[in-house]
């Protein structure tokens, strides 16, 4: 703390971390409100990548670091870090929900969304010819990831001298944030580009 009792730039607090990830949390909420659950799933599986990258020395992530972050904050009796990484790779890079490399305990995944009343389907395992498929609700997955991130925020706040925290402080300055642009709106034909931008500091 500074002499005035305010956190300095070399400290991480949960409040500061919530603000750092505001662009992601706000976008997740917009996806829920607009019922854009396939887009929400992409945000859900990319966030452990962002967190793992911030913790690393070089600001980059890897399969091992992604799985390690998930094992510490997200894994449970149905989903391991390897399972999360399998979902991430399939959805983000192939647009698929099957595990072709058979690294996961499941041969595939099925994703649903809450109904109009907001009720979600409980996670279930379905047996198929070649193994098991895990059926999950994307809204529930989003809640899980946000809860995991807030556990991570708590760890970072309480372990200020650790290497991970110092890496997060250093790398988070470059994380994309939303805000008002100083440029005037640009009119192009029939469309208007609003002066609300998302970018990283340069």
C-alpha positions in Angstrom: 0.0 0.0 0.0 1.1 3.6 -0.5 1.3 6.1 2.3 -2.2 7.2 1.5 -3.5 3.7 1.9 -4.1 3.1 -1.8 -2.8 0.1 -3.7 0.2 0.9 -5.8 0.9 -0.2 -9.4 3.0 -3.1 -8.1 0.1 -4.7 -6.2 -2.7 -6.8 -7.6 -6.1 -6.7 -6.0 -9.3 -8.5 -6.9 -10.9 -5.1 -7.8 -8.0 -4.3 -10.2 -8.2 -7.8 -11.8 -12.0 -7.5 -12.3 -11.3 -4.2 -14.1 -8.5 -5.8 -16.1 -10.8 -8.6 -17.4 -13.9 -6.3 -17.8 -13.8 -6.5 -21.6 -14.2 -10.3 -21.3 -16.8 -10.4 -18.6 -18.9 -7.7 -20.3 -18.7 -9.6 -23.6 -19.7 -12.8 -21.9 -22.8 -11.1 -20.4 -23.7 -9.7 -23.8 -23.5 -13.2 -25.3 -25.9 -14.5 -22.6 -28.3 -11.6 -23.1 -28.2 -12.2 -26.9 -28.3 -16.0 -26.5 -25.1 -16.2 -28.5 -23.9 -19.4 -26.8 -21.6 -20.7 -29.5 -19.7 -17.4 -29.4 -19.8 -17.6 -25.5 -18.2 -21.0 -25.7 -15.3 -19.6 -27.6 -14.7 -17.0 -24.9 -15.0 -19.6 -22.2 -12.3 -21.8 -23.6 -9.9 -19.0 -24.5 -9.9 -17.4 -21.0 -7.6 -20.1 -19.4 -5.2 -19.4 -22.2 -5.2 -15.7 -21.3 -4.7 -16.3 -17.6 -2.0 -18.9 -18.2 -0.1 -16.5 -20.6 -0.2 -13.7 -18.0 1.3 -15.9 -15.4 4.2 -17.1 -17.6 7.6 -15.5 -17.8 7.4 -14.8 -21.5 3.8 -13.8 -21.6 2.8 -16.8 -23.8 0.9 -19.9 -23.1 1.3 -23.6 -24.0 -0.6 -26.9 -23.8 1.1 -27.7 -20.5 0.4 -24.2 -19.0 -3.2 -24.2 -20.1 -3.8 -27.6 -18.5 -1.9 -26.7 -15.4 -4.1 -23.5 -14.9 -7.2 -25.6 -15.4 -6.1 -28.3 -13.0 -5.5 -25.6 -10.3 -8.7 -23.6 -10.7 -11.2 -25.4 -13.0 -10.9 -29.1 -12.9 -13.5 -31.3 -11.1 -14.6 -34.9 -11.0 -15.9 -34.8 -14.6 -13.4 -32.5 -16.4 -9.7 -32.6 -16.1 -7.2 -30.0 -17.4 -6.6 -32.3 -20.4 -10.4 -32.4 -21.1 -10.6 -28.6 -21.1 -7.6 -28.4 -23.4 -9.2 -30.9 -25.8 -12.4 -28.8 -25.9 -10.3 -25.6 -26.5 -8.4 -27.1 -29.4 -11.4 -28.7 -31.1 -13.7 -25.6 -30.8 -11.2 -22.9 -31.5 -9.1 -24.5 -34.2 -11.3 -27.1 -35.9 -14.8 -26.0 -35.0 -15.4 -29.5 -33.9 -16.6 -31.2 -30.7 -14.8 -34.6 -31.1 -11.5 -35.7 -29.7 -9.7 -37.1 -32.8 -6.4 -37.5 -31.0 -8.1 -39.4 -28.1 -6.2 -37.5 -25.4 -9.3 -36.8 -23.4 -11.3 -39.4 -21.4 -14.2 -38.5 -23.7 -14.5 -39.2 -27.5 -16.5 -36.0 -27.8 -18.5 -33.2 -26.2 -22.1 -32.0 -26.7 -22.9 -28.4 -25.8 -26.4 -27.0 -25.0 -27.8 -23.7 -23.8 -30.3 -22.7 -21.2 -33.9 -22.7 -22.3 -36.1 -19.5 -22.5 -36.7 -19.8 -18.8 -33.0 -19.8 -18.0 -33.0 -23.5 -17.0 -29.8 -25.4 -17.8 -29.3 -29.1 -18.5 -27.2 -30.8 -15.9 -23.9 -32.3 -17.1 -24.4 -35.9 -18.1 -22.3 -38.6 -19.7 -23.7 -40.5 -22.7 -22.3 -43.8 -23.8 -21.7 -44.2 -27.6 -20.2 -46.9 -29.7 -16.6 -45.7 -29.3 -16.6 -44.3 -25.8 -18.3 -41.5 -23.8 -19.6 -38.1 -24.7 -19.9 -35.4 -22.0 -23.0 -33.2 -22.4 -22.6 -29.7 -20.9 -24.5 -26.4 -20.7 -22.5 -23.5 -22.1 -24.0 -21.0 -19.6 -22.9 -23.3 -16.8 -19.4 -23.5 -18.2 -19.2 -19.7 -18.4 -20.2 -19.5 -14.7 -17.5 -22.2 -13.9 -14.8 -20.3 -15.7 -15.7 -16.9 -14.0 -15.7 -18.6 -10.6 -12.3 -20.2 -11.4 -10.9 -16.8 -12.4 -12.0 -15.2 -9.2 -10.3 -18.0 -7.3 -7.2 -17.1 -9.3 -7.7 -13.4 -8.5 -7.8 -14.3 -4.8 -4.5 -16.2 -5.1 -2.8 -13.4 -6.9 -4.0 -10.8 -4.4 -2.7 -13.0 -1.5 0.7 -13.9 -3.0 2.0 -10.6 -4.2 5.7 -11.6 -4.1 5.4 -14.7 -6.2 6.8 -15.0 -9.7 3.4 -15.6 -11.1 2.0 -12.4 -9.6 5.0 -10.3 -10.9 4.5 -11.8 -14.3 0.8 -10.9 -14.3 1.5 -7.3 -13.2 4.0 -7.0 -16.0 2.0 -8.6 -18.8 -1.5 -7.4 -17.9 -0.5 -3.8 -18.9 -0.8 -5.0 -22.5 -4.1 -6.8 -22.2 -6.8 -5.5 -24.5 -9.4 -3.1 -22.8 -12.5 -1.3 -24.0 -12.8 2.4 -23.8 -13.8 5.6 -25.6 -11.7 6.5 -28.5 -10.5 10.1 -28.9 -11.2 9.9 -32.7 -14.4 11.2 -34.0 -16.9 8.6 -35.5 -16.2 7.8 -39.1 -19.1 7.6 -41.6 -18.5 5.0 -44.4 -21.3 4.7 -46.9 -24.4 3.6 -45.0 -22.5 2.4 -41.9 -21.1 4.3 -39.0 -18.1 3.1 -37.0 -18.7 4.0 -33.4 -15.9 5.6 -31.4 -15.8 2.7 -28.9 -12.7 0.7 -29.2 -11.0 -2.4 -27.9 -7.3 -2.5 -28.1 -4.0 -3.0 -26.2 -1.8 -0.1 -25.1 1.0 0.7 -27.5 
